Amino acid sequence: MKFEKPESFMGIPIEGAYEKLLKEEEEKAKGKTPEIKPQIQHPSTASKEDGFVYVPSIGIYLAKERTLQGLNWNKTHEELSKENAFMPTPYHLKEFVKYLRANPQGIKDASDQEITQILDEILTVRNPWRSEWLDAKFGVVDKTLGVFGGKTLIHYNHRFSNGQLKAQKSEPLDDYLESDKTPGISLDDWLDNANKHGLPKPDVKSGEQCYRHPRNGSVAWFYAGSVWAGLDCGFVPAFADDRLGVRVARNFGGKK
């Protein structure tokens, strides 16, 4: 099927869509618009494996369904910490999708129907739009500050410590696509040939999955709606919406 470039995203014309959305959400974060009051649904079975899929390549469990809808990126981390859980990184999500797509006839943790439903929720271009936060925040180091000067850094594995959200890992981004493709990149090529942080490489093949490269101060999410689906590494952490949640990640004490 030939992919037609969409004219709008989330009801906003594509021309300047992200800029308008970021401006609106920045104003919301400053209290200029009513704050969303989400019905926080905590993930159940905090000490059990029910409702999760174990992904062998990364050695962790990812939830079959999104929860904690209606929270911004920082608040989502805070709520996850209360459940001894964490937010998956772009690499984790990539490996999760790759694992499910490679096993369409079922795996130990999910039936054929569940696999189809999970992949549809993440990837299918349809209404309503769905999205999930990913644990990656990006920043640019001052060019005067040594070897990493001018480099884009990725901060991930965030955890709460003494009431503050801190990244356990911060590394320079290398071998990644530094420009937007909306659309698009190949889903298969992204899954098979991403860099070590789960981002598409500069030579990624063209396709229908949209991609936005990292911006200073931005965070990552994966979204799908009526006109496109893709990985966005240039989004604003203050955004919140009841269609935006998180796919909870857990470590239940080792591999199966």
N, C-alpha and C positions, 0 to 999 in steps of 0.2 A: 504494500500500500504506500502510495506516495505521501510523504509528510508535508503538510502545508503549514507554513509559518503562522502561528497564532497572532491574532490582533489584540488580545487582551490577556491579562493574568490576574486572577482573583477579582475580576470586575474592573481592573485598571488597564487603560490602553498600554500596549507594550512599549510604545515610545515613552521613555521616562518612567516606566512602571516601578522599577525598583527604587528609583530616587524618591518618587512620591510616597511609596510605601514606607521607606526608611524615615522620611520626614514626619509622616503621620505617627509612626511608632515612637520616634524620639520625643514628639510632643506628648504622647500618651505617657511615656516614662517620666516626663517632667510634671505630670499631674494635670495637663490641660484638657484631658478627656477622661471620662469615667473609667475607673479601674475595673478590669474583669474580675468577677468573683466566682472562680471555678468551683465545681463540686469535685473535690480532690478524691479520686479513687485510687487508693493505695494498692499495689500489687499484692495478691494474696499468696499464701503458702510460702512464707519467708524462709522456712527451713526445709521445704520439700521441692521436688523437681517437677511437680505437676504444673502444666501450663507453660513449660519451657522446652526448648530444643537444644540439645548439646551439640556444639559445633567442634568436631575433632581438631580441625586445623588451628584453632585458637584456644582450645581447652577451656571454654567458658559456655555458659548457658544464656540463651537469649529468649525473651518472652515471645509467645505466639501472638499476643495482642498488645497494642499500645495502651498505656495507662497514663495517669497524671496529666490529662488534657487541661489546657487553659492556663498553663504556667509558662513564664519566660525561662530562658536558658539557665540563669543563676538559681531561680527558685526551684526548678526541676532538680538540679544537683542537690539542693538542700533537702528536698523531700526524699530523694533516693537515699541519702545518707542515713535517714531515720530508719530505713528498712535494710540497712547493711547491703545495699545494692549500688549499682553504678551505671552511668550512661555509656553506651557503646560508642566506639570511635568509628570514623568512616571505614577503616580497615575491617573492623568487626562486622559492620553491616554488609560490606562487600563479600566477606567470607560466608556470612549467613545466607545471603541470597544465592551465592554460587553453590553452596552445599545443597540447598533445597532444589535448585534447578537441575542439579546433577542426579537427584534421586526422586524423580517424579512418581515412582511406584511405591513410595512410602519409606520411612525410616523408623527406627525404634520409637522415637519420641512423638511422631506425628503421622496421622493417616493420610491417604492420598487426598482426601477432601480438604483436610487442614492445610496441607502444603499448597494446594491450589488457592485456598482462601488467603493465606499469608502472602503469597506472591502477588495476587491480585490487589491486595490492600497496599502493598508497597509500590508496585510498578505500573499498574494499569492506568491508562489515560482515560478518565471518566469523572463524572460528578458523583458525590461531592468531593472537593479536594481534601486530601489527607497529607499529613506531614509528621515527621519525627525528628527531634533534636539529636545531634551527634556530638560527641565529646572531642571537639577540636576548636581551639581559638587561635587566631592568627595575629601576629604583630611584626612590625618592621623595626629593626635595630638601627639606631643612629649610625650613619656612615663613618663617623669619627671614632666609633667605639670598637677598635680592634678587628680581629679576624672575621667576626660575624657582622661587621658594619655594612648596612645596606641590604642585608639578607632578610628574607621573610622567615619568621620562626613559627613553628606549630607548637602549641601548648596543649597537652592532653593528659589523660589519666588524672583528672581532677578529683580531689577528695577534700572534705571539710576537716580542718584542723584548728582548734581553738576558736570555733565560730567563723572561720574564714575559708573561702574556697581557694585552694591552691593546686596548681598543676604539679604532678609528680615528675613529669617529663617535659622538657622544652628542647627542641632540636631545630636546626636549620632545615628548611624545605629544599629538597633537591630533586631534579629529574621529574618535574611536574609541569602540566600545561598552565602557562601563565596568562592565558587569554580566555575570554568567554566563548562558548560555542552554544548558542541557543536558537535552534538546534545546530548541530548536535554531535554527540560522540556515540560510538558503538557500545551498547551495553555489554556484549560478549567480550569485546576487547578490554573494556574497563575491568570486568571481573577477572579476566585471565592475566592482564599485564599491568595492573596498577603499580604505583611505587610503594615503598614500604609503609607509607602512611595511609594508603588506600585512595590516593588521588590519581587521576589519569595522567599518563606520561605525555610529553610533548608530541610524540608521534602516534598518539591514539588514533584509531581509525574513525572515520566519520560515521554517524548514525543518527538516531532519532532521540537519544537521551540528552537532555539539556545539561549544561555545566556552567557554573560561574566560579571564577578563580578567587583565591583568598584576597581579602582586603585588610588593611591595618585595622585591628580592633574588631574584626568580624568573627562569626562563628559558623559552624556547619549544620546543615539540616538536609534531609531528603524529602522531597515532596512529589505529589502526583495530583493532577487535577483534570479538568475537562479538555485542556489543550496540550499539555505536555507533562513530562515527569523528568526528574533529574536531581543531581547532586549540586547543592548550592553551598559554596564555601565563602560566600561574601554577604552573609545575612546578619541582621542586627539582633544582639542578644536580648534586647528589651521587648521584643515582639511576643505577644501572647494571644492565643485564640483557642476556642474549644475544639477545633479540628486538628490542633497541634499537640502531640503528646510525646511519649518516649517509649522505646522498646527496651524494657528493663533488662539489664545484664547482671548475672550473678555468678559467683564461684561457690559451688556446693561442696568443695573440699577435694577436688582432684578429678582426674579423667575417669570415664567409665571403663 
